[in-house]
């Protein structure tokens, strides 16, 4: 090829690595471009365009996964999305700081979650949580990116409120009710990606609200709900495609009426597939066997989430939380978070997504590819982003996590985040021991 070869193209070749391809780890090379921010079709680039990579990096047999997607994140590293600041430029700065820290954990994309709050808070913060792609920014140095907000409330069942403040919970009978709470301008998928609601609160929820939201490409998730199997089935038939933190804050499985869990076994009409469902695999929210049962019920629908609060990444202690109309305190004791004064009620998690992946492997025996799929391809499909996120196929965003899968010195087989790439640029590399 000689002098006809094109260089200076911002392309890096990752070699001697195992790529996540579906349910397998495949030995292959991967080309990424820092210019386009996408994964490159290496054969076409080499043979058709006469391109050779600028850099070649030998990964020593490590795993390359698409960047992790956390589709339920309330906050981390001291910042909670359900917060209003007098100077909202400081809110934006807090998000920027969080994004740079979060990406170091392997999470390259996430859905910032706002809990049940007042309409004033929703309308103040939601524009700041819009999808990063709405700004056409592909700056790798920014770290993790928002995929649009998840509003977890306030249209929830007060009997299944968890730690959500009952005083701000509401019923909705029309789209106008949602617009009055969230702001009409925010009811677009670039700002509000997903809404969690309890479908049993009113007949209009299933008849009109869910179809209206789906027509706007906003994902509807069932959660904080006392729905029967029949009510949950009707919601799924109407267009609900997700279940928020399965088993938590919902009626438990009963042998005469399996409730929300029952829809994972299929719907009576078979008119649509079972929904996706979130699992918090932190070892606190669910028993390991419960996670295994859910996975076996609908393997292709399981999405690992953290449901992390702003205490994730912080030491144990007592931390403030604005819960709707009240100021509260959350106590962090190791991985456990509880609301002060209600210390039998879990208040979100403080886990990292890589911990959930490792727990899932141990509890289910499903294997590393399946576990990684639950934080990559499956959430991408749930969010309507297949082909763009959660895959290593050419044309997808070059968001990558390089993982080691065992440390003989420490006697562990856990996956560990060694490197993170965003838009074809390495933004994190774990320091090697001296």
Buried (B, 14 or more C-beta within 10 A) or exposed (E): EEEEEEEEBBBBBBBBBBBBEEBEBEEBBBBBBBEBBBBBBBEEBBEEEEBBBBEBBEBEEBBBBBBBBBBBBBBBBBBBBBBBEEEBEEBEEBBEBBBBBBBBBBBBBBBBBBBBBBBEBBBBBBEBBBBBBEEEEBEBEBBBBBBBBBBBBBBBBBEBBBBBBEBBBBBBBEBEBBBBBBBEEBBBBBBBBBBBBBBBBBEBBBEBBBEBBBEEEBBBBBBBBBBBBBBBBBBBBBBBBBBBBBBBBBBEBEEEEBBBBBBBEBBEEEEBEBBBBBBBBBBBBBEBEBBBBBBEBBBBBBBBBBBBBBBBBBEEEEBEBBBBEEEBBBBBEEBBBBBEEEEEEBBBBBBBBBBBBBBBBEBBEBBBBBBBBBBBBBBBBBBBBBEBBBBBEBEBBBBBBBBBBEEEEEEEEBBBBBBBBBBBBBBBEEEEEE
